[in-house]
Amino acid sequence: MCAEGIAFSHYYSRVAWFNTVSVGGFWYSGIVLFLYIAHLPEKMTVMPWKKAEFIISTLWTFFYLIAAALAAGSGNSGFPGVEAFSAAAVSTLFV
């Protein structure tokens, strides 16, 4: 959320990648939640749901790690709000 408030955030590729990972993770979580609420994984036993969910979650964790590392490395970029963005990125790396 701190990266969304930065003026002209679409000019910075690190911010754009961080936003892409965040929004993609949000939509993935929402879709998986809907599937489990509708009990679709229980009805469709052909697909290995647990394995697919594990692979996608592992991949998305790797994306978050890359996004946090890029955001933490943008400490001297000079765009407004970089201190808050860097603090959030560093806290993501240590949590």
VOPAGU-2260 file (C-alpha; in pm, 1 decimal, decimal comma):
REM VOPAGU-2260
SITE   aa  ch    i         X         Y         Z
SITE  MET   A    0       0,0       0,0       0,0
SITE  CYS   A    1     286,9     239,1      65,3
SITE  ALA   A    2     405,5     198,2    -293,3
SITE  GLU   A    3      61,8     280,7    -433,8
SITE  GLY   A    4      65,5     623,6    -272,7
SITE  ILE   A    5     390,0     729,9    -435,6
SITE  ALA   A    6     336,3     986,4    -708,2
SITE  PHE   A    7     427,5     857,7   -1052,6
SITE  SER   A    8     487,8     506,4    -923,1
SITE  HIS   A    9     443,2     364,2   -1272,0
SITE  TYR   A   10     777,6     520,3   -1371,7
SITE  TYR   A   11     967,8     299,1   -1130,0
SITE  SER   A   12     998,0     -63,7   -1235,4
SITE  ARG   A   13    1073,3    -183,2    -880,6
SITE  VAL   A   14     751,3     -32,8    -752,4
SITE  ALA   A   15     561,2    -176,7   -1047,9
SITE  TRP   A   16     700,8    -525,5    -979,0
SITE  PHE   A   17     615,7    -496,8    -608,7
SITE  ASN   A   18     260,6    -391,9    -697,8
SITE  THR   A   19     226,8    -673,2    -951,9
SITE  VAL   A   20     333,0    -933,8    -697,7
SITE  SER   A   21     104,1    -789,6    -429,9
SITE  VAL   A   22    -203,5    -768,3    -651,7
SITE  GLY   A   23    -136,3   -1110,0    -804,3
SITE  GLY   A   24    -107,7   -1264,8    -459,6
SITE  PHE   A   25    -429,8   -1095,5    -353,9
SITE  TRP   A   26    -621,3   -1232,7    -652,1
SITE  TYR   A   27    -469,5   -1579,0    -616,5
SITE  SER   A   28    -570,6   -1592,2    -249,9
SITE  GLY   A   29    -921,4   -1473,5    -333,3
SITE  ILE   A   30    -968,0   -1732,2    -606,4
SITE  VAL   A   31    -838,6   -2014,5    -385,7
SITE  LEU   A   32   -1065,7   -1897,7    -103,7
SITE  PHE   A   33   -1366,1   -1903,5    -336,8
SITE  LEU   A   34   -1274,0   -2251,5    -461,1
SITE  TYR   A   35   -1251,3   -2387,2    -107,4
SITE  ILE   A   36   -1574,3   -2215,7      -0,1
SITE  ALA   A   37   -1750,8   -2373,4    -298,3
SITE  HIS   A   38   -1589,3   -2713,2    -213,5
SITE  LEU   A   39   -1462,0   -2748,4    -570,8
SITE  PRO   A   40   -1130,8   -2917,8    -479,8
SITE  GLU   A   41   -1329,1   -3189,4    -301,3
SITE  LYS   A   42   -1554,3   -3248,4    -602,2
SITE  MET   A   43   -1279,8   -3243,2    -866,4
SITE  THR   A   44   -1034,6   -3508,0    -752,9
SITE  VAL   A   45    -862,7   -3544,7   -1091,2
SITE  MET   A   46    -631,6   -3247,9   -1031,3
SITE  PRO   A   47    -379,5   -3271,9    -745,5
SITE  TRP   A   48    -497,8   -2954,4    -568,3
SITE  LYS   A   49    -257,4   -2966,4    -275,7
SITE  LYS   A   50      45,5   -3010,2    -500,6
SITE  ALA   A   51     -65,1   -2729,8    -734,4
SITE  GLU   A   52    -135,1   -2498,4    -442,3
SITE  PHE   A   53     203,6   -2578,8    -288,4
SITE  ILE   A   54     387,3   -2506,7    -615,2
SITE  ILE   A   55     206,5   -2177,9    -676,7
SITE  SER   A   56     253,2   -2065,0    -316,1
SITE  THR   A   57     624,8   -2147,9    -331,0
SITE  LEU   A   58     661,7   -1957,7    -656,4
SITE  TRP   A   59     474,4   -1659,1    -515,2
SITE  THR   A   60     691,5   -1661,9    -203,2
SITE  PHE   A   61     996,5   -1644,5    -428,4
SITE  PHE   A   62     836,3   -1350,2    -613,7
SITE  TYR   A   63     775,9   -1173,5    -281,7
SITE  LEU   A   64    1138,0   -1229,4    -182,1
SITE  ILE   A   65    1258,8   -1076,5    -508,8
SITE  ALA   A   66    1017,9    -784,2    -478,7
SITE  ALA   A   67    1122,7    -714,2    -119,8
SITE  ALA   A   68    1491,5    -731,3    -210,6
SITE  LEU   A   69    1441,4    -490,6    -500,4
SITE  ALA   A   70    1237,3    -257,2    -283,2
SITE  ALA   A   71    1497,6    -263,4      -7,0
SITE  GLY   A   72    1767,8    -187,0    -261,2
SITE  SER   A   73    1587,5     122,6    -385,4
SITE  GLY   A   74    1692,3     327,3     -82,8
SITE  ASN   A   75    1876,8     591,2    -286,4
SITE  SER   A   76    1642,5     613,4    -582,5
SITE  GLY   A   77    1520,1     960,5    -494,8
SITE  PHE   A   78    1148,2     912,2    -542,7
SITE  PRO   A   79     907,5    1048,4    -281,0
SITE  GLY   A   80     827,6     815,7       8,0
SITE  VAL   A   81    1133,5     598,7     -41,1
SITE  GLU   A   82    1199,2     578,2     333,7
SITE  ALA   A   83     860,5     421,3     408,5
SITE  PHE   A   84     890,4     190,5     111,2
SITE  SER   A   85    1236,3      73,6     217,2
SITE  ALA   A   86    1125,9      20,7     577,3
SITE  ALA   A   87     833,4    -193,4     461,9
SITE  ALA   A   88    1059,4    -393,8     231,8
SITE  VAL   A   89    1318,1    -460,5     502,0
SITE  SER   A   90    1046,7    -568,9     745,5
SITE  THR   A   91     917,2    -807,1     477,5
SITE  LEU   A   92    1260,6    -965,5     445,9
SITE  PHE   A   93    1289,5   -1028,7     821,3
SITE  VAL   A   94     938,1   -1158,0     884,5
